[in-house]
Amino acid sequence: MGLLITETAVVEAVFHDAVDAPQIRHWLARIEYLIEQRQPFFFIASTHEGASFTEEYRAIQAVWYKQHKTVFREICQGLVRIANDSAEQARLDTPALHAAWGVPYFVTLDRAHGYRWVAERLVNYAAAV
């Protein structure tokens, strides 16, 4: 007899209104916690129309990703971006962004479609363990 327990988190971040530096750091700290725990996870992100980000956003994210890139790619099982319209979808769904993230990456206009994409990978991941 034996026991196999698999646990995979699904983290969804919805950026809206004015997103400040402490909120960016909080989001990244949540992801970092999963990485430190070696907890496999999927990440789903969307940005509401009209949302604005602090000027520091890209720098904060870039420094964090540079420090955690290798382990992020090991632990993150997939990344979903939910676009607001077809222009944003085209901007986000490029070979360069697929390569930059280094994890399975899916861009969709429909949140439910993004969750179905994650569910398919969860089934495959659980079957492989």
VOVEX-136623 format. One record per residue (C-alpha): residue number from 1; residue in one letter; chain; x, y, z. Coordinates in Angstrom, 2 decimals, padded with zeros to 5 digits. Example, Ala and Ser with C-alpha at 12.3 -4.5 7.8 and 13.67 -1.06 7.14 Angstrom:
<rs>
{num:1; residu:A; chaine:A; px:012.30; py:-004.50; pz:007.80}
{num:2; residu:S; chaine:A; px:013.67; py:-001.06; pz:007.14}
</rs>
This chain:
<rs>
{num:1; residu:M; chaine:A; px:000.00; py:000.00; pz:000.00}
{num:2; residu:G; chaine:A; px:001.03; py:003.56; pz:-000.37}
{num:3; residu:L; chaine:A; px:-000.13; py:007.09; pz:-000.52}
{num:4; residu:L; chaine:A; px:000.46; py:009.78; pz:-003.09}
{num:5; residu:I; chaine:A; px:-000.72; py:013.30; pz:-002.40}
{num:6; residu:T; chaine:A; px:-000.40; py:015.99; pz:-005.02}
{num:7; residu:E; chaine:A; px:-001.13; py:019.63; pz:-004.37}
{num:8; residu:T; chaine:A; px:-000.99; py:022.40; pz:-006.90}
{num:9; residu:A; chaine:A; px:-002.06; py:025.98; pz:-006.26}
{num:10; residu:V; chaine:A; px:-003.90; py:028.21; pz:-008.68}
{num:11; residu:V; chaine:A; px:-003.11; py:031.86; pz:-008.03}
{num:12; residu:E; chaine:A; px:-005.18; py:034.53; pz:-009.74}
{num:13; residu:A; chaine:A; px:-004.16; py:038.19; pz:-009.68}
{num:14; residu:V; chaine:A; px:-006.59; py:040.80; pz:-010.96}
{num:15; residu:F; chaine:A; px:-004.99; py:044.21; pz:-011.33}
{num:16; residu:H; chaine:A; px:-007.45; py:047.11; pz:-011.20}
{num:17; residu:D; chaine:A; px:-007.54; py:050.78; pz:-010.33}
{num:18; residu:A; chaine:A; px:-004.19; py:052.21; pz:-009.22}
{num:19; residu:V; chaine:A; px:-001.67; py:049.47; pz:-008.41}
{num:20; residu:D; chaine:A; px:001.10; py:050.77; pz:-006.18}
{num:21; residu:A; chaine:A; px:004.57; py:049.42; pz:-005.36}
{num:22; residu:P; chaine:A; px:003.54; py:047.72; pz:-002.07}
{num:23; residu:Q; chaine:A; px:000.81; py:045.84; pz:-003.94}
{num:24; residu:I; chaine:A; px:003.29; py:044.70; pz:-006.59}
{num:25; residu:R; chaine:A; px:005.68; py:043.54; pz:-003.87}
{num:26; residu:H; chaine:A; px:002.82; py:041.74; pz:-002.07}
{num:27; residu:W; chaine:A; px:001.89; py:039.86; pz:-005.25}
{num:28; residu:L; chaine:A; px:005.50; py:038.85; pz:-005.85}
{num:29; residu:A; chaine:A; px:005.91; py:037.83; pz:-002.19}
{num:30; residu:R; chaine:A; px:002.95; py:035.45; pz:-002.55}
{num:31; residu:I; chaine:A; px:004.59; py:033.84; pz:-005.58}
{num:32; residu:E; chaine:A; px:007.95; py:033.76; pz:-003.81}
{num:33; residu:Y; chaine:A; px:006.34; py:031.96; pz:-000.85}
{num:34; residu:L; chaine:A; px:005.10; py:029.21; pz:-003.18}
{num:35; residu:I; chaine:A; px:008.55; py:028.95; pz:-004.73}
{num:36; residu:E; chaine:A; px:010.24; py:028.71; pz:-001.33}
{num:37; residu:Q; chaine:A; px:007.79; py:025.98; pz:-000.32}
{num:38; residu:R; chaine:A; px:008.47; py:024.20; pz:-003.63}
{num:39; residu:Q; chaine:A; px:004.68; py:024.32; pz:-004.12}
{num:40; residu:P; chaine:A; px:003.76; py:023.83; pz:-007.78}
{num:41; residu:F; chaine:A; px:001.39; py:026.51; pz:-008.98}
{num:42; residu:F; chaine:A; px:-000.40; py:027.98; pz:-011.95}
{num:43; residu:F; chaine:A; px:-000.67; py:031.74; pz:-012.26}
{num:44; residu:I; chaine:A; px:-003.59; py:033.57; pz:-013.88}
{num:45; residu:A; chaine:A; px:-003.34; py:037.33; pz:-014.40}
{num:46; residu:S; chaine:A; px:-005.65; py:039.96; pz:-015.77}
{num:47; residu:T; chaine:A; px:-005.60; py:043.72; pz:-015.84}
{num:48; residu:H; chaine:A; px:-008.87; py:045.61; pz:-015.91}
{num:49; residu:E; chaine:A; px:-009.26; py:048.41; pz:-018.39}
{num:50; residu:G; chaine:A; px:-008.27; py:051.67; pz:-016.78}
{num:51; residu:A; chaine:A; px:-005.85; py:050.09; pz:-014.33}
{num:52; residu:S; chaine:A; px:-002.62; py:051.97; pz:-013.79}
{num:53; residu:F; chaine:A; px:000.67; py:050.79; pz:-012.40}
{num:54; residu:T; chaine:A; px:003.27; py:052.64; pz:-010.39}
{num:55; residu:E; chaine:A; px:006.23; py:053.85; pz:-012.42}
{num:56; residu:E; chaine:A; px:008.35; py:051.36; pz:-010.45}
{num:57; residu:Y; chaine:A; px:006.28; py:048.37; pz:-011.58}
{num:58; residu:R; chaine:A; px:008.44; py:047.11; pz:-014.42}
{num:59; residu:A; chaine:A; px:011.68; py:047.62; pz:-012.47}
{num:60; residu:I; chaine:A; px:010.33; py:045.79; pz:-009.40}
{num:61; residu:Q; chaine:A; px:009.07; py:042.90; pz:-011.51}
{num:62; residu:A; chaine:A; px:012.25; py:042.73; pz:-013.60}
{num:63; residu:V; chaine:A; px:014.55; py:042.58; pz:-010.57}
{num:64; residu:W; chaine:A; px:012.34; py:039.94; pz:-008.92}
{num:65; residu:Y; chaine:A; px:012.15; py:037.80; pz:-012.04}
{num:66; residu:K; chaine:A; px:015.89; py:038.02; pz:-012.64}
{num:67; residu:Q; chaine:A; px:016.50; py:036.77; pz:-009.07}
{num:68; residu:H; chaine:A; px:013.92; py:033.97; pz:-009.27}
{num:69; residu:K; chaine:A; px:013.84; py:033.04; pz:-012.96}
{num:70; residu:T; chaine:A; px:015.35; py:029.57; pz:-012.70}
{num:71; residu:V; chaine:A; px:013.28; py:028.37; pz:-009.77}
{num:72; residu:F; chaine:A; px:010.14; py:030.11; pz:-011.11}
{num:73; residu:R; chaine:A; px:010.47; py:028.03; pz:-014.26}
{num:74; residu:E; chaine:A; px:010.79; py:024.87; pz:-012.16}
{num:75; residu:I; chaine:A; px:007.81; py:025.50; pz:-009.89}
{num:76; residu:C; chaine:A; px:005.33; py:027.41; pz:-012.07}
{num:77; residu:Q; chaine:A; px:003.33; py:024.89; pz:-014.07}
{num:78; residu:G; chaine:A; px:001.74; py:027.46; pz:-016.35}
{num:79; residu:L; chaine:A; px:000.89; py:031.11; pz:-016.80}
{num:80; residu:V; chaine:A; px:-002.42; py:032.43; pz:-018.14}
{num:81; residu:R; chaine:A; px:-002.93; py:036.02; pz:-019.24}
{num:82; residu:I; chaine:A; px:-006.49; py:037.18; pz:-019.72}
{num:83; residu:A; chaine:A; px:-006.61; py:039.97; pz:-022.27}
{num:84; residu:N; chaine:A; px:-009.28; py:042.66; pz:-022.47}
{num:85; residu:D; chaine:A; px:-009.53; py:042.70; pz:-026.25}
{num:86; residu:S; chaine:A; px:-008.00; py:041.17; pz:-029.37}
{num:87; residu:A; chaine:A; px:-005.34; py:043.91; pz:-029.66}
{num:88; residu:E; chaine:A; px:-004.10; py:043.20; pz:-026.14}
{num:89; residu:Q; chaine:A; px:-004.27; py:039.47; pz:-026.83}
{num:90; residu:A; chaine:A; px:-002.06; py:039.92; pz:-029.91}
{num:91; residu:R; chaine:A; px:000.39; py:042.06; pz:-027.90}
{num:92; residu:L; chaine:A; px:000.64; py:039.47; pz:-025.11}
{num:93; residu:D; chaine:A; px:000.63; py:036.31; pz:-027.23}
{num:94; residu:T; chaine:A; px:003.99; py:036.59; pz:-028.97}
{num:95; residu:P; chaine:A; px:006.79; py:034.06; pz:-029.37}
{num:96; residu:A; chaine:A; px:009.07; py:036.44; pz:-027.45}
{num:97; residu:L; chaine:A; px:006.80; py:036.43; pz:-024.38}
{num:98; residu:H; chaine:A; px:006.35; py:032.66; pz:-024.56}
{num:99; residu:A; chaine:A; px:010.14; py:032.30; pz:-024.56}
{num:100; residu:A; chaine:A; px:010.69; py:034.95; pz:-021.89}
{num:101; residu:W; chaine:A; px:008.45; py:033.27; pz:-019.33}
{num:102; residu:G; chaine:A; px:009.86; py:029.81; pz:-020.01}
{num:103; residu:V; chaine:A; px:006.73; py:028.04; pz:-018.73}
{num:104; residu:P; chaine:A; px:003.60; py:026.93; pz:-020.56}
{num:105; residu:Y; chaine:A; px:001.92; py:030.25; pz:-021.42}
{num:106; residu:F; chaine:A; px:-001.61; py:030.86; pz:-022.62}
{num:107; residu:V; chaine:A; px:-003.34; py:034.10; pz:-023.58}
{num:108; residu:T; chaine:A; px:-007.11; py:034.23; pz:-023.87}
{num:109; residu:L; chaine:A; px:-009.96; py:036.70; pz:-023.85}
{num:110; residu:D; chaine:A; px:-012.11; py:034.47; pz:-021.68}
{num:111; residu:R; chaine:A; px:-011.39; py:033.81; pz:-017.99}
{num:112; residu:A; chaine:A; px:-013.28; py:030.49; pz:-018.05}
{num:113; residu:H; chaine:A; px:-011.19; py:029.38; pz:-021.03}
{num:114; residu:G; chaine:A; px:-008.06; py:030.20; pz:-019.02}
{num:115; residu:Y; chaine:A; px:-009.27; py:028.07; pz:-016.12}
{num:116; residu:R; chaine:A; px:-010.08; py:025.19; pz:-018.50}
{num:117; residu:W; chaine:A; px:-006.52; py:025.43; pz:-019.85}
{num:118; residu:V; chaine:A; px:-005.21; py:025.17; pz:-016.28}
{num:119; residu:A; chaine:A; px:-007.56; py:022.25; pz:-015.51}
{num:120; residu:E; chaine:A; px:-006.26; py:020.29; pz:-018.51}
{num:121; residu:R; chaine:A; px:-002.70; py:020.78; pz:-017.29}
{num:122; residu:L; chaine:A; px:-003.64; py:019.88; pz:-013.72}
{num:123; residu:V; chaine:A; px:-004.98; py:016.56; pz:-014.92}
{num:124; residu:N; chaine:A; px:-001.83; py:015.91; pz:-016.96}
{num:125; residu:Y; chaine:A; px:000.43; py:017.01; pz:-014.08}
{num:126; residu:A; chaine:A; px:-001.38; py:014.79; pz:-011.55}
{num:127; residu:A; chaine:A; px:-001.21; py:011.81; pz:-013.91}
{num:128; residu:A; chaine:A; px:002.54; py:012.26; pz:-014.35}
{num:129; residu:V; chaine:A; px:003.37; py:012.37; pz:-010.63}
</rs>
